[in-house]
Amino acid sequence: MYEHRTYVEARRRFPREGRKIRTGKGLERVVTIDIWNDTVLLRDDEGTRRTLTLEQLEIEVAQ
């Protein structure tokens, strides 16, 4: 029970998979998230993928 609650709370910090977000590189789709390493894998419309930490993503989205 505790582990599930911890997992759910950790996921809330991340954007949902499949969601399109505007970053410093333009519009990108969230491919996957990694709550254990605090990273997000993004893909742009051309298929280019990149991995950002959650902190890096928050900075890019805020700009």
Buried (B, 14 or more C-beta within 10 A) or exposed (E): EEEEEEEEEEEEEBBEEEEEBEBEEEEBBBBBBEBEEBBBBBBBEEEEEBBBEBEBBEEBEEE
